[in-house]
Amino acid sequence: MDGLCVKDWCRENLLFILSAIFTAAVALSFTPIYIWLPISSVIVVLLWTLTTHWWYATVFLLGLFHFSPLPHNREIFTAENYFQGIREICEKDIDRAFDSEEVSQERGMIKALFYCERGELSLEVKNAFRQSGMMHLLALSGMHLGIIYMLVGFLLKPLGNYPICVKIRSLTIIIVLWFYTLFAGCGISLSRAMIMITIYECGKLMGRSTTGLNALGASSVIILCCNPSAVTSLSFILSFGAMLGIFSVFPCISRICSPGVPIIRSIWNLTCINISCTAITLPITLLEFGTYSNYSMLLNLLCTPLATIVVALIPLWELSQLLLPCASEIDGKVIIIFIRLILKIIGIVT
């Protein structure tokens, strides 16, 4: 990469570079976030004057000053209780539909994949996922949000591509996904994905372009302004590390070959994504856990598509409970079949 290319790359990903400096400073100094607000306001001014993507600076600014240290009065802020009530309703629906003891593990998997409730999973199942390197399937992440994003986009596809329809679709996607993020508990990985999707959809609404690295940087800054201690969280490190691998390593290795057959191309792309994530997260995993599954790459190729189907079917099953009870029974049986297949594959390896 020559000097001109480096200069262009830095200009294009300016927000990512500044957010990386911000994140490193918070991690090294653990300075209270309100001390960083004056410094961050300078970054906002720089973004506003040096880049054409001025709405990045808007998101940056809103994130910084909205999440300043404020007392949380649970009697006033009842959003947590509201979404907890919705989770309890969904849990009752799941318990009622899958009340047999024969499907107890499958019932626990549905709750884990839907809203990260792993209390009903046996220790044996948890250990199997941990040893196989597939624990990320049980942790709500960008994969889960991406599946729901594609599902909502598919359901709204009949609206067409008229400008007003595109705006309605984008706004609906943002509202639905934020609702699900709050419903699922706003984990770090889920919040990171939601902020990135929001930036992407806002860019579409305003006719602005974006880069993955800049969106990743913006999400990092907003999360740290909300919770500075998140920088030491393993979830934060692995989530942002995996995305950094996808944005930096994936474009390089995916160009090695370009299969013409769609299914082979999909397998190749999924393999490249796994390699990209592993390239960044492997040292962190080895340092933290001291072990790495030799079969995790193969298991990702086998189990990720199955988990994708299950995650897409669960919300549809919940909706069909109200609209089409007959369809919900069929949907539930399909979910059980795919979950048993996932458990079988992981059980064979471990």
Secondary structure, DSSP 8 states (H G I E B T S, - for coil): --HHHHHHHHHHTHHHHHHHHHHHHHHHH---HHHHHHHHHHHHHHHHHH-S-HHHHHHHHHHHHHTS-----TTT--HHHHHHHHHHHHHHHHHHHT--GGGHHHHHHHHHHHH---TTS-HHHHHHHHHHT-GGGTS--HHHHHHHHHHHHHHTGGG-S-HHHHHHHHHHHHHHHHHHHHHTT--HHHHHHHHHHHHHHHHHHHT----HHHHHHHHHHHHHHH-GGGGG-HHHHHHHHHHHHHHHTHHHHGGG---SSHHHHHHHHHHHHHHHHHHHHHHHHHHHHS---TTHHHHHHHHHHHHHHHHHHHHHHHHHHHH-HHHHHHHHHHHHHHHHHHHHHHHHH-
